[in-house]
């Protein structure tokens, strides 16, 4: 998951946990709203683990964005017993943007795809770490 202030980018992996792919973008007005929609997806897709990006600062400190992710993780952990893994997501959005530019995706379309691609990069980072 790639958490923003108004969107939550989601990615899933194949059954073997090898390939991460963008899944969906949730637009929300509150984190509670995002969690409720996420819980429906978890049940529908039979998700067994969650991976959430932790946007650390370049000096490895935790800023406002990281605090948002930690608060979201806490809220989510109150609603599900699934393991929630935090993954350092520094530069994942930059990497996602570069991938989309290389594929020739227009700026307008990139805006709608960036969070899902970032989420797949975060998930891929986790899969490579545990694989």
C-alpha positions as CSV (number, residue, x, y, z in Angstrom):
1,X,0.0,0.0,0.0
2,X,1.1,3.5,-0.8
3,X,-0.7,5.9,1.5
4,X,-1.2,9.5,0.5
5,X,-3.4,12.2,2.1
6,X,-6.4,11.5,-0.1
7,X,-5.5,8.2,-1.9
8,X,-4.3,4.7,-1.1
9,X,-2.5,2.9,-3.9
10,X,-2.9,-0.9,-3.7
11,X,-0.9,-3.7,-5.3
12,X,-1.2,-7.4,-5.1
13,X,1.2,-10.3,-5.8
14,X,0.7,-13.6,-7.6
15,X,-0.1,-16.7,-5.5
16,X,3.7,-17.5,-5.3
17,X,4.6,-14.1,-4.0
18,X,6.9,-13.4,-6.9
19,X,5.3,-10.7,-9.1
20,X,3.8,-7.5,-7.7
21,X,1.2,-5.6,-9.8
22,X,-0.8,-2.5,-9.3
23,X,-4.4,-3.4,-8.2
24,X,-6.5,-0.3,-7.4
25,X,-6.5,3.3,-6.2
26,X,-8.8,4.1,-3.3
27,X,-9.8,7.7,-3.0
28,X,-11.0,8.7,0.5
29,X,-12.0,11.6,2.7
30,X,-10.8,9.9,6.0
31,X,-8.5,7.1,6.9
32,X,-11.4,5.3,8.5
33,X,-13.2,5.3,5.1
34,X,-10.0,4.0,3.4
35,X,-9.7,1.2,6.0
36,X,-13.4,0.1,5.5
37,X,-12.9,-0.1,1.7
38,X,-9.6,-1.9,2.2
39,X,-11.2,-4.5,4.5
40,X,-13.8,-5.3,1.8
41,X,-10.9,-5.9,-0.7
42,X,-9.0,-8.0,1.8
43,X,-12.1,-10.3,2.3
44,X,-12.9,-10.3,-1.4
45,X,-9.4,-11.1,-2.6
46,X,-8.5,-13.4,0.4
47,X,-5.5,-11.3,1.3
48,X,-3.3,-12.9,4.0
49,X,-0.6,-10.2,4.6
50,X,-0.4,-6.5,4.2
51,X,2.5,-4.3,3.2
52,X,2.5,-0.6,3.9
53,X,5.0,1.9,2.7
54,X,6.9,3.9,5.4
55,X,8.1,7.1,3.8
56,X,11.3,7.8,5.7
57,X,13.3,11.0,5.2
58,X,16.6,10.6,3.3
59,X,18.4,10.9,6.7
60,X,16.4,7.8,7.9
61,X,14.3,10.0,10.3
62,X,10.5,9.8,10.5
63,X,8.7,12.9,9.3
64,X,5.0,13.8,9.0
65,X,4.3,11.4,6.2
66,X,5.9,8.5,8.1
67,X,3.8,9.4,11.2
68,X,0.6,9.3,8.9
69,X,1.6,5.8,7.8
70,X,2.2,4.6,11.4
71,X,-1.2,6.0,12.5
72,X,-2.8,4.3,9.5
73,X,-1.1,1.0,10.4
74,X,-2.4,1.4,14.0
75,X,-6.0,2.1,12.8
76,X,-5.8,-0.9,10.4
77,X,-4.4,-3.2,13.1
78,X,-7.5,-2.4,15.2
79,X,-9.7,-3.8,12.4
80,X,-7.7,-6.8,11.3
81,X,-5.4,-9.4,12.7
82,X,-3.4,-9.8,9.5
83,X,0.3,-9.1,9.7
84,X,1.2,-5.6,8.5
85,X,4.7,-5.1,7.3
86,X,6.3,-1.7,7.0
87,X,8.6,-1.1,4.1
88,X,10.9,1.8,3.6
89,X,9.5,3.5,0.5
90,X,12.1,6.2,0.0
91,X,12.2,7.2,-3.7
92,X,9.4,4.7,-4.7
93,X,7.3,7.5,-6.2
94,X,10.4,8.8,-8.2
95,X,11.0,5.2,-9.4
96,X,7.3,4.8,-10.4
97,X,7.3,8.2,-12.2
98,X,10.5,7.2,-14.1
99,X,9.0,3.8,-15.1
100,X,5.8,5.5,-16.5
101,X,7.8,8.2,-18.3
102,X,9.9,5.4,-20.0
103,X,6.7,3.8,-21.1
104,X,5.6,7.0,-22.7
105,X,2.6,7.5,-20.4
106,X,1.3,11.1,-20.6
107,X,1.6,13.4,-17.5
108,X,-2.3,13.3,-17.2
109,X,-2.4,9.5,-17.2
110,X,0.6,9.2,-14.9
111,X,-1.2,11.1,-12.2
112,X,-3.9,8.4,-12.1
113,X,-1.4,5.5,-12.2
114,X,1.5,6.7,-10.0
115,X,0.1,5.4,-6.6
116,X,-0.6,1.9,-7.9
117,X,2.8,1.7,-9.5
118,X,4.4,3.0,-6.3
119,X,2.4,0.4,-4.3
120,X,3.7,-2.4,-6.6
121,X,7.3,-1.2,-6.1
122,X,6.8,-1.2,-2.3
123,X,5.3,-4.7,-2.5
124,X,8.1,-5.9,-4.8
125,X,10.7,-4.5,-2.3
126,X,9.0,-6.6,0.5
127,X,8.8,-9.7,-1.7
128,X,12.5,-9.6,-2.6
129,X,13.4,-9.1,1.0
130,X,11.4,-12.1,2.3
131,X,11.9,-14.3,-0.8
